Amino acid sequence: MIRTLGVYIHVPFCKQKCVYCDFYSLPHREDRMDAYVSTLERQIEQFSQAAAGYKVTSVYFGGGTPSYLGPRRLQKIQKTVRKHYRIAPDPEVTLEANPGSIGDW
């Protein structure tokens, strides 16, 4: 029996805090994005040992507004997950987005 795992990645950045949002977020903190991604990469690697017996079937980027990180940072995170986890051949990958930040790409 193959044990499966879903990975949730919280991205706390957004352009502005929405009135309905109860999640931890850092509006207007673009200056911290690169440091966050570097720290996240180290955490992804550290937790991979605990997930060694699992196959990742889904990766969910939540937030904040994960799309606000932009494609370069998101690709860096995705490559780190693929490097350190056993990924299913057809994983579900979900990214919360704000239409305004998708246009920034």
C-alpha positions as CSV (number, residue, x, y, z in Angstrom):
1,M,0.0,0.0,0.0
2,I,1.4,3.4,-1.0
3,R,0.9,6.1,1.6
4,T,0.1,9.5,0.1
5,L,0.7,13.0,1.4
6,G,-0.6,16.5,0.6
7,V,1.8,19.3,1.1
8,Y,0.6,22.8,2.1
9,I,2.9,25.8,1.6
10,H,1.8,29.0,3.3
11,V,2.9,32.1,1.5
12,P,2.2,35.1,3.8
13,F,2.6,37.9,1.3
14,C,-0.1,40.1,-0.2
15,K,-0.4,43.6,-1.6
16,Q,-3.0,44.5,1.1
17,K,-4.8,42.7,3.9
18,C,-8.3,41.9,2.9
19,V,-11.0,42.7,5.5
20,Y,-12.2,39.1,5.5
21,C,-8.8,37.5,5.9
22,D,-8.0,35.8,9.2
23,F,-4.7,34.2,8.0
24,Y,-1.3,35.4,8.9
25,S,-0.1,37.8,6.2
26,L,2.5,40.4,5.5
27,P,1.1,43.1,3.3
28,H,3.6,45.5,1.6
29,R,6.6,43.3,2.6
30,E,8.1,42.5,-0.8
31,D,11.5,43.2,0.8
32,R,11.2,39.9,2.8
33,M,10.1,37.6,0.0
34,D,13.6,36.3,-1.0
35,A,14.6,35.6,2.6
36,Y,11.3,33.8,3.1
37,V,11.8,31.6,0.1
38,S,15.3,30.7,1.2
39,T,14.1,29.8,4.7
40,L,11.2,27.8,3.2
41,E,13.6,25.8,1.0
42,R,15.5,24.8,4.1
43,Q,12.3,23.8,5.9
44,I,11.1,21.8,2.9
45,E,14.4,19.9,3.0
46,Q,14.2,19.3,6.8
47,F,10.6,17.9,6.7
48,S,11.3,15.7,3.7
49,Q,12.9,13.1,6.0
50,A,9.7,12.6,7.9
51,A,7.9,12.2,4.6
52,A,10.3,9.6,3.1
53,G,7.7,6.8,3.1
54,Y,5.0,8.8,1.3
55,K,4.2,9.8,-2.2
56,V,3.1,13.5,-2.6
57,T,-0.1,13.6,-4.6
58,S,-0.9,17.3,-4.0
59,V,0.8,20.6,-3.3
60,Y,-1.3,23.5,-2.2
61,F,0.1,27.1,-2.1
62,G,-2.1,29.1,0.2
63,G,-1.7,32.4,1.9
64,G,-1.7,35.5,1.8
65,T,-1.6,35.6,-2.0
66,P,1.0,33.1,-3.2
67,S,0.8,34.4,-6.8
68,Y,2.2,37.6,-5.5
69,L,5.6,35.9,-5.2
70,G,5.9,35.8,-8.9
71,P,6.9,33.0,-11.2
72,R,10.7,32.9,-10.4
73,R,10.2,32.4,-6.7
74,L,7.3,30.0,-7.1
75,Q,9.3,27.9,-9.5
76,K,12.2,27.8,-7.1
77,I,9.9,26.5,-4.3
78,Q,8.4,23.9,-6.7
79,K,11.9,22.7,-7.7
80,T,12.8,22.3,-4.1
81,V,9.7,20.2,-3.4
82,R,10.4,18.0,-6.4
83,K,14.0,17.6,-5.3
84,H,13.3,16.4,-1.8
85,Y,10.0,14.6,-2.0
86,R,8.7,11.6,-3.9
87,I,6.1,13.2,-6.2
88,A,3.3,11.3,-7.9
89,P,3.5,11.3,-11.7
90,D,0.4,13.5,-11.9
91,P,0.2,15.6,-8.7
92,E,-2.5,18.2,-8.2
93,V,-0.9,21.6,-7.7
94,T,-3.2,24.4,-6.5
95,L,-2.2,28.0,-6.2
96,E,-4.4,30.7,-4.6
97,A,-4.2,33.8,-6.7
98,N,-5.5,37.3,-6.9
99,P,-6.3,38.4,-10.4
100,G,-4.4,41.6,-9.8
101,S,-1.1,39.7,-9.0
102,I,-1.4,37.3,-12.0
103,G,-1.1,40.3,-14.3
104,D,2.3,41.1,-12.7
105,W,3.9,38.1,-14.4
